[in-house]
């Protein structure tokens, strides 16, 4: 199979032309997105170039501590983004989200490495970093959706929750239905992707592997693995986040804190 066609700076400059056309189209239609598109383009280029150099250095260094360091940074950034979407006024949201994503991602990657991929070294950068990065991004979105949904519900329906409490329900029982709904809402994108993958969509991971010259069946095999990893990690993340969040709304006397 033909080797991957490498893109040089001229090719990337021409690729930027797509965004230039998009900015022009926004101006033509008076959408007011020109500045946002320009900033997003600049940030994407800068961030991805920095990522490329950092990963190139880590891959060459081939040190487990360097791998752990970059993963810790990625984890912290995703936790902060998820926290900001849920709300910053709730106590302990950041450590809660950070811990939930850490547990779900670590368990998923360890399961995959030990039982499925089985690389020569557990910290093999070419496997650990890409797989963890995929899981972190998806877990971040799932945590943000579930957390925001649950917090919004608890803030808008205090009377219903207090009614359940007055009838003898525990805090867990009083918010059980709202928690389930938040988890279901967070998993809708994942389930939709699983339902349509390979039929109406070609996943980015599969497309990237095909561009890199990987045989289609091998690329699809990894996509199956990744989809299952994402589904498990997202579910576990939302379970942990919603369980920790609802407890922030009740005091030691099982009373709703408004």
Long-range contacts (C-beta under 8 A, 24 or more apart in sequence): 1-213, 1-215, 2-213, 3-213, 4-211, 4-212, 4-213, 12-45, 16-41, 16-45, 55-125, 55-129, 58-125, 58-129, 59-125, 59-126, 62-125, 64-121, 64-123, 67-123, 67-125, 67-128, 67-129, 68-123, 70-129, 71-128, 71-129, 71-132, 74-132, 74-133, 74-136, 75-101, 75-102, 75-105, 75-136, 78-136, 78-137, 78-139, 78-140, 79-140, 81-140, 81-144, 82-140, 82-141, 82-143, 82-144, 82-147, 85-144, 85-147, 85-148, 86-143, 86-144, 86-147, 86-148, 86-151, 86-245, 87-147, 87-148, 87-151, 90-151, 90-245, 90-248, 91-248, 92-244, 92-248, 93-147, 93-245, 93-248, 96-241, 96-244, 96-245, 97-143, 97-147, 97-241, 99-240, 99-244, 100-139, 100-143, 100-236, 100-237, 100-240, 100-241, 100-244, 101-136, 101-139, 101-140, 101-143, 101-237, 103-236, 103-240, 104-135, 104-139, 104-232, 104-233, 104-234, 104-236, 104-237, 104-240, 105-132, 105-135, 105-136, 105-139, 105-233, 105-237, 107-233, 107-236, 108-135, 108-229, 108-232, 108-233, 108-236, 109-135, 109-229, 112-225, 112-229, 116-225, 131-226, 131-229, 134-205, 134-226, 134-229, 134-230, 135-229, 135-230, 135-233, 138-190, 138-230, 138-233, 138-234, 139-233, 139-234, 139-237, 141-186, 141-189, 142-186, 142-187, 142-190, 142-234, 142-235, 142-237, 142-238, 143-186, 143-237, 143-238, 143-241, 145-182, 145-185, 145-186, 145-189, 145-238, 146-182, 146-183, 146-185, 146-186, 146-237, 146-238, 146-241, 146-242, 147-182, 147-241, 147-242, 147-245, 149-181, 149-182, 149-185, 149-186, 150-175, 150-178, 150-179, 150-182, 150-242, 150-245, 150-246, 151-245, 153-178, 153-181, 153-182, 154-178, 154-246, 154-249, 158-256, 158-258, 161-256, 162-256, 165-254, 165-255, 165-256, 170-254, 171-246, 171-247, 171-249, 171-250, 171-254, 171-256, 172-246, 175-246, 175-249, 178-246, 179-242, 179-243, 179-246, 182-238, 182-242, 183-235, 183-238, 183-239, 183-242, 186-234, 186-238, 187-231, 187-234, 187-235, 187-238, 190-230, 190-231, 190-234, 191-231, 193-227, 194-227, 194-231, 197-223, 197-227, 203-227
